[in-house]
């Protein structure tokens, strides 16, 4: 069986097991941005630019926090509740197992961005053409990979379930607060700016702002998101123990 | 199918990075169709050896061949030959029994058609037919073990590696498991089993290996192990108050044992046939040692 076939087989297994969790997270990922967006729209006072800003930030938080929790908790459950032992005893490759996990965050990001773009188009806040939708999918793909890599790194690096659980929760909330999603990075104290630059949220937000505004995707943010995705996935793949 | 023995371990050892030695110099050859039982106390190195054979843990010395090939050269290919029940494995709580088997089919490189055929077979073989639509979270410990056995058998592997498969099972479930294992042996499978239950080893094993402090201390058939002990009858002195065992003594025949009891004037004692447990306790240095009077 090919690596892709194996990955899809593992993904089907995860999907079947986590279906209810997926539904919850997809709902959560959509409901939270919608709620924050509603507040934002009220506060922004109707300026289209402000509305787009708030929506991009809300979607960033939705896919970031949702994806981080999804991948992080799934890996932790596998590692510390015995499911990884079962999978490792089957002829499954580490690459297939790992890719399936990160794919969860990518699928969630793609779904969220697609739904959000449709909704914003209906509300007249965004007007992405086919190129804009494609750019949105590219942004979601990069964002999901980076977020999935971060969740997997935290979970594979944890020494036990509780430590991993805490790390994922702190990362989700910490990055949401400390990343310039609803404000400019210049609003942060100097000491926090390096942390903000290392947060995937920081680079995903401008990507989504551009997609919603129908502007070209900023190359710097795209490169940073891709770079983080690559680095985080490399680290977490090395942390994942398949053969000791 | 390779003409080489299904499992060959040559001088296998494992040292942890901190220098702790988990096992060392283990030589083991399993014959085709044999059921080999590995016995030893907790921490003796049984699971380490199992994990080395199933390619999860790379030996720091020696080599392992599975079905004629270096086990660690291509772990996925090795695992395709194996059906494994890992000691600490757990199932996916949200999946039904049938969905487990259906979804693990492709992971074990089975086609859809093969999965359908094997699924029907293992459900029957493991007596899971009445539970096929039940979710794992509603199953008892014994029923979950049956699902793990079914998963191990799903791809019809030529070698089964069962790491303490009967732990925590009630007597009825244990016997059902034994019957499944015996069925697999009758079908020609090679089986490596670890257990803490001596009656399980006595009932199932063609050969038994004792592992202690990371070394294989003794290997043989039940008969040859009894012969090595050289005695056939055991007298256990018991505490007159609570009936707990105080010391064991071994004899060639019953008459010697009876004479010993008379001469010592023992009032509370038990006489029995020497068991695998006696051999185990002697080998592990935990026997109720007393000077052998014979």
Contacts between the chains, C-beta under 8 A, distances in Angstrom:
chain1	res1	chain2	res2	distance
A	1	B	106	6.9
A	1	B	109	5.3
A	5	B	106	7.2
A	6	B	106	7.8
A	6	B	107	7.2
A	9	B	103	7.4
A	9	B	106	3.8
A	9	B	107	5.2
A	10	B	107	6.8
A	12	B	103	6.0
A	12	B	106	7.6
A	13	B	92	7.1
A	13	B	95	8.0
A	13	B	103	4.5
A	13	B	104	7.4
A	13	B	107	7.1
A	16	B	92	7.7
A	16	B	94	7.5
A	16	B	95	5.8
A	16	B	99	5.8
A	16	B	103	6.0
A	17	B	92	4.3
A	17	B	93	7.7
A	17	B	94	4.8
A	17	B	95	5.6
A	18	B	94	7.3
A	19	B	94	7.4
A	20	B	94	7.1
A	81	B	90	5.6
A	82	B	86	8.0
A	82	B	88	5.2
A	82	B	89	5.1
A	82	B	90	3.2
A	83	B	89	7.7
A	83	B	90	6.0
A	83	B	91	7.6
A	83	B	92	6.3
A	85	B	86	4.2
A	85	B	87	7.9
A	85	B	88	5.4
A	85	B	89	4.2
A	85	B	90	7.6
A	86	B	86	6.7
A	86	B	89	4.1
A	86	B	90	6.8
A	86	B	91	6.9
A	86	B	148	7.7
A	86	B	151	7.4
A	87	B	107	7.5
A	88	B	56	6.0
A	88	B	86	7.6
A	89	B	54	6.1
A	89	B	56	7.8
A	89	B	79	7.0
A	89	B	82	7.7
A	89	B	84	3.9
A	89	B	85	7.7
A	89	B	86	5.0
A	89	B	89	6.6
A	90	B	79	6.5
A	90	B	84	8.0
A	90	B	104	6.6
A	90	B	107	4.9
A	90	B	108	5.7
A	91	B	76	4.8
A	91	B	77	7.6
A	91	B	79	3.9
A	91	B	80	4.5
A	91	B	107	7.3
A	91	B	108	6.2
A	91	B	109	6.0
A	92	B	76	7.5
A	92	B	107	5.3
A	93	B	76	5.7
A	242	B	56	7.9
A	243	B	55	6.2
A	243	B	56	6.1
A	243	B	57	7.4
A	243	B	58	6.1
A	243	B	72	7.7
A	243	B	75	6.0
A	244	B	56	6.6
A	244	B	57	5.1
A	244	B	58	6.8
